Amino acid sequence: MMKLIVRGVEHHYDRTKPDDTDELSDAKLSKAKWPESSEPITIVFIHGWLLSRAYWQPVMQQLKGFSCLAYDLRGFGQSLLTEKLIEKTVTTDSTDSHLSPEDYSLAAYAQDLEEILNKLAISRVWLVGHSLGGSIALWAAHKMGNRVAGVTCVNAGGGIYLKEEFEKFRNAGQQILKFRSPWMLKFPGLDYLFARASVIQPIGLEMGRQRLLDFIMADPIAARESLLSSTTEAEVHRLPQLLSELTQPVYFIAGQQDKIMESRYVRHLASFHALFKHCGENVLELENCGHLAMVEHPDAVAQHIRDALIHEIK
């Protein structure tokens, strides 16, 4: 586990380098030279709402031949906004550490990612984002241009604003946050429930425990404001427009039984990118899969990322 300061907040991350003893094709691909850059690709993983970088570990284990980076978003996982972590003066980044609701927008999280890459001297990336993290990845690709070689969105879609449905979703999310408490960690059976919530394939009690911990520990302001700012009518309508402007390849992975982000909404958003063409060529639908594809089907997700990189190099 490693960490660095971004806008006054300690961000925790995991970073791996290519294992040359792993599959030869992976090792060669991770060192490939892209036309716009002489640097190898680093795959950057961005988690979703109330989650953390831990959920990318099963996929990263399948991609040992690549440089990989997974980090906790500001206010989630171990990147928490405690008094010890927030500087009370202007930081060395020349950014005020007293954060406002705007600091939890998709654009703000994309800015965080850019600063992380700058500090780690990573010049060329392929972004992989889950749910909320998928939206952040698209914003980052738009902001950073050719620095981002491509994007893979996992269980991420949208672009259609249904007022009543979004109001219910926002209200339900805010109510859920009010009932969080550390005592839940001691409540029998919650690990089991969290291991089966929103998934089709059971993900194990250890991962259920991780979901419970991330749910309880997420910063209340970050959790609330990231939910509200990412689900406004303006933000929902902005995402398809932003995607249509991207020149980088963008792929989507959907779960056929995902009830949080249904595959039809994934396809709707994907249709705004040139790779969609007429029949959704940039969309992969996984059978027997809910909202955590990277944990339910890590082999398939890793293979799709690998295939996308190979395709773009060729």
C-alpha distance (Angstrom), angle and dihedral (degrees) to the residues before:
residue distance angle dihedral
M1 . . .
M2 3.81 . .
K3 3.78 134.0 .
L4 3.79 143.6 -165.1
I5 3.81 137.3 179.9
V6 3.80 118.7 -104.6
R7 3.80 118.2 175.4
G8 3.78 91.5 -18.6
V9 3.81 95.6 -51.3
E10 3.78 126.0 108.0
H11 3.82 107.6 -123.3
H12 3.79 117.4 -159.8
Y13 3.78 121.0 -150.4
D14 3.80 146.2 165.5
R15 3.79 120.3 -136.7
T16 3.79 129.0 -173.4
K17 3.79 132.4 -173.1
P18 3.82 126.5 -144.9
D19 3.78 115.7 -77.7
D20 3.80 105.2 -138.9
T21 3.80 89.8 -162.9
D22 3.79 90.3 61.9
E23 3.82 124.5 84.2
L24 3.78 108.2 -32.0
S25 3.79 93.4 -136.6
D26 3.80 90.8 57.5
A27 3.78 93.3 47.4
K28 3.79 91.8 50.5
L29 3.78 93.2 45.3
S30 3.79 95.0 50.3
K31 3.81 89.3 56.3
A32 3.78 95.7 44.7
K33 3.79 117.5 129.1
W34 3.77 114.9 -123.6
P35 3.82 120.5 -149.3
E36 3.81 93.6 -114.6
S37 3.79 97.3 43.2
S38 3.78 142.6 30.6
E39 3.81 91.1 -147.3
P40 3.83 125.5 96.5
I41 3.79 119.5 -114.2
T42 3.82 122.2 -93.9
I43 3.81 114.4 -158.3
V44 3.81 108.4 -138.1
F45 3.81 118.9 -160.1
I46 3.82 121.2 -153.9
H47 3.80 119.2 -168.2
G48 3.79 129.5 -144.5
W49 3.80 137.2 -113.6
L50 3.83 116.0 -47.7
L51 3.80 90.5 0.6
S52 3.82 134.8 97.9
R53 3.80 143.0 -146.5
A54 3.83 89.8 -81.6
Y55 3.82 92.6 85.0
W56 3.80 92.2 64.6
Q57 3.80 94.4 59.3
P58 3.84 95.2 90.3
V59 3.82 89.9 54.3
M60 3.80 94.7 43.2
Q61 3.80 89.2 53.4
Q62 3.81 87.5 60.1
L63 3.80 91.9 50.8
K64 3.78 101.7 53.9
G65 3.77 91.0 138.0
F66 3.81 90.7 65.7
S67 3.77 136.2 70.1
C68 3.80 105.1 -109.7
L69 3.80 135.4 -173.6
A70 3.82 126.1 -171.6
Y71 3.79 120.6 176.3
D72 3.80 140.1 175.6
L73 3.79 115.4 -110.0
R74 3.78 116.7 -121.5
G75 3.81 107.6 -78.8
F76 3.82 95.6 16.6
G77 3.79 136.8 87.0
Q78 3.79 107.8 -6.2
S79 3.81 94.9 -25.2
L80 3.77 91.2 91.7
L81 3.79 127.9 163.1
T82 3.80 101.6 -124.4
E83 3.79 126.0 151.9
K84 3.79 89.3 -104.5
L85 3.77 92.6 54.6
I86 3.80 100.5 43.3
E87 3.78 115.0 76.6
K88 3.79 113.7 -140.5
T89 3.78 95.2 -146.3
V90 3.76 134.4 55.0
T91 3.81 106.8 -65.9
T92 3.77 128.2 -129.5
D93 3.81 85.4 -99.9
S94 3.83 87.4 65.7
T95 3.79 88.9 -120.9
D96 3.80 124.2 125.4
S97 3.80 109.0 -114.6
H98 3.83 93.2 -149.6
L99 3.77 96.5 99.6
S100 3.81 124.7 -148.3
P101 3.83 130.4 -160.5
E102 3.81 88.8 -92.6
D103 3.80 88.6 63.4
Y104 3.81 89.0 71.4
S105 3.79 96.7 55.6
L106 3.80 122.3 115.2
A107 3.80 89.4 -107.5
A108 3.82 91.3 52.3
Y109 3.79 92.7 51.1
A110 3.81 88.7 48.5
Q111 3.80 88.0 54.0
D112 3.81 89.7 51.3
L113 3.79 89.4 53.9
E114 3.79 92.4 50.4
E115 3.81 90.7 51.9
I116 3.81 91.2 48.5
L117 3.81 90.3 53.0
N118 3.80 90.6 47.8
K119 3.79 92.5 51.9
L120 3.79 92.4 47.2
A121 3.83 91.3 45.5
I122 3.80 92.4 -124.5
S123 3.78 109.1 156.2
R124 3.81 104.7 175.2
V125 3.81 127.2 40.0
W126 3.77 146.4 169.0
L127 3.81 109.2 -148.2
V128 3.81 123.2 -142.9
G129 3.81 115.3 -173.8
H130 3.79 132.2 -179.7
S131 3.82 120.3 -146.2
L132 3.84 104.7 -51.7
G133 3.80 86.5 13.6
G134 3.80 89.2 59.1
S135 3.79 90.4 58.8
I136 3.81 89.8 47.8
A137 3.82 89.4 50.8
L138 3.81 91.3 53.7
W139 3.80 91.5 49.6
A140 3.81 90.2 48.2
A141 3.81 91.9 49.8
H142 3.80 89.7 51.5
K143 3.80 91.9 47.7
M144 3.80 98.9 43.9
G145 3.80 100.3 39.3
N146 3.81 116.3 -170.8
R147 3.78 91.7 7.0
V148 3.82 84.1 79.1
A149 3.80 109.9 65.2
G150 3.80 93.7 -170.4
V151 3.79 147.4 -34.0
T152 3.80 136.2 -122.4
C153 3.82 115.7 -164.6
V154 3.81 115.9 -159.3
N155 3.82 118.8 -160.4
A156 3.79 87.4 -16.3
G157 3.78 127.7 128.1
G158 3.79 141.6 113.2
G159 3.75 134.4 125.1
I160 3.80 94.4 155.2
Y161 3.81 116.7 100.3
L162 3.81 114.3 -155.0
K163 3.81 104.0 179.4
E164 3.80 99.8 -153.8
E165 3.80 93.6 42.8
F166 3.79 93.2 48.7
E167 3.79 92.2 47.1
K168 3.80 89.8 52.8
F169 3.80 90.7 47.4
R170 3.80 93.3 49.2
N171 3.81 93.0 46.2
A172 3.80 92.5 47.2
G173 3.79 90.8 49.8
Q174 3.77 92.9 51.1
Q175 3.80 91.7 47.9
I176 3.80 91.6 50.8
L177 3.80 90.3 54.1
K178 3.81 91.5 54.6
F179 3.80 93.2 60.2
R180 3.79 97.3 54.3
S181 3.79 117.0 118.5
P182 3.83 137.1 159.0
W183 3.82 89.3 -120.2
M184 3.80 87.3 73.4
L185 3.81 88.6 74.7
K186 3.80 88.5 67.0
F187 3.81 96.4 44.5
P188 3.83 110.5 110.2
G189 3.78 116.0 -119.2
L190 3.80 99.9 17.0
D191 3.81 91.6 108.4
Y192 3.80 87.4 57.7
L193 3.81 93.2 48.9
F194 3.81 93.8 48.1
A195 3.82 90.1 48.1
R196 3.80 88.7 60.4
A197 3.79 103.4 33.7
S198 3.84 113.8 116.2
V199 3.82 93.0 -8.5
I200 3.80 135.3 102.8
Q201 3.79 97.1 -162.1
P202 3.84 112.5 57.1
I203 3.79 108.6 -115.8
G204 3.80 99.6 -158.5
L205 3.79 133.2 -101.4
E206 3.80 93.3 -89.2
M207 3.80 91.4 59.6
G208 3.80 89.2 41.3
R209 3.79 88.0 56.7
Q210 3.80 89.9 49.7
R211 3.81 91.1 52.1
L212 3.80 90.8 49.9
L213 3.80 91.5 49.0
D214 3.82 93.3 48.4
F215 3.79 90.5 46.5
I216 3.80 92.6 53.5
M217 3.80 99.1 39.2
A218 3.82 100.6 46.3
D219 3.80 111.4 117.7
P220 3.84 107.6 -100.2
I221 3.81 94.6 -136.2
A222 3.80 93.9 46.5
A223 3.81 91.4 46.1
R224 3.81 94.1 49.2
E225 3.79 99.2 40.4
S226 3.81 96.0 44.2
L227 3.81 88.6 52.1
L228 3.80 94.4 47.9
S229 3.80 98.0 41.1
S230 3.82 94.6 48.7
T231 3.82 94.9 50.1
T232 3.81 103.0 50.5
E233 3.79 117.5 121.3
A234 3.79 91.0 -113.1
E235 3.81 93.1 50.6
V236 3.80 93.9 46.6
H237 3.80 91.7 50.8
R238 3.81 92.5 44.1
L239 3.81 94.4 59.9
P240 3.85 98.1 69.1
Q241 3.80 90.7 45.8
L242 3.79 90.9 50.4
L243 3.81 91.7 47.8
S244 3.80 92.1 50.5
E245 3.80 89.3 56.6
L246 3.81 95.2 54.4
T247 3.78 116.9 106.3
Q248 3.80 93.4 -171.4
P249 3.83 120.0 91.7
V250 3.80 112.8 -94.2
Y251 3.82 123.8 -166.8
F252 3.79 131.0 -173.9
I253 3.81 132.4 -150.3
A254 3.82 117.2 -162.0
G255 3.78 133.7 -175.9
Q256 3.80 112.9 -130.2
Q257 3.81 90.5 -143.3
D258 3.81 97.0 38.3
K259 3.82 106.4 135.7
I260 3.81 95.2 -178.8
M261 3.80 97.0 53.1
E262 3.80 106.6 16.1
S263 3.79 117.0 -149.9
R264 3.82 91.7 -116.2
Y265 3.81 89.6 62.5
V266 3.80 90.4 47.3
R267 3.80 89.2 52.9
H268 3.80 91.5 46.3
L269 3.78 92.6 56.9
A270 3.81 92.7 40.5
S271 3.82 89.8 54.9
F272 3.81 90.4 70.6
H273 3.81 91.1 67.3
A274 3.80 122.8 82.3
L275 3.82 92.7 -124.3
F276 3.82 91.0 64.9
K277 3.82 90.6 72.3
H278 3.83 109.7 164.2
C279 3.78 105.6 -37.5
G280 3.79 108.0 31.1
E281 3.78 99.4 -91.4
N282 3.81 90.9 169.2
V283 3.83 93.8 55.1
L284 3.81 127.4 87.4
E285 3.82 117.4 -169.2
L286 3.78 115.9 -159.4
E287 3.79 119.3 -149.8
N288 3.81 119.2 -132.1
C289 3.79 90.1 17.5
G290 3.78 132.4 131.7
H291 3.80 130.3 -178.6
L292 3.83 99.3 -50.2
A293 3.80 102.6 61.8
M294 3.81 93.3 157.7
V295 3.82 90.2 60.6
E296 3.81 99.4 31.8
H297 3.83 94.8 47.1
P298 3.83 108.0 12.8
D299 3.83 93.3 156.3
A300 3.81 92.8 55.5
V301 3.80 93.2 44.9
A302 3.81 92.1 48.7
Q303 3.80 91.5 47.5
H304 3.80 91.8 50.7
I305 3.81 91.2 51.2
R306 3.80 90.4 48.3
D307 3.82 92.0 48.1
A308 3.81 91.5 49.2
L309 3.79 91.7 53.0
I310 3.81 92.4 46.8
H311 3.80 90.7 49.1
E312 3.78 93.2 51.4
I313 3.81 93.2 48.3
K314 3.80 91.1 51.3
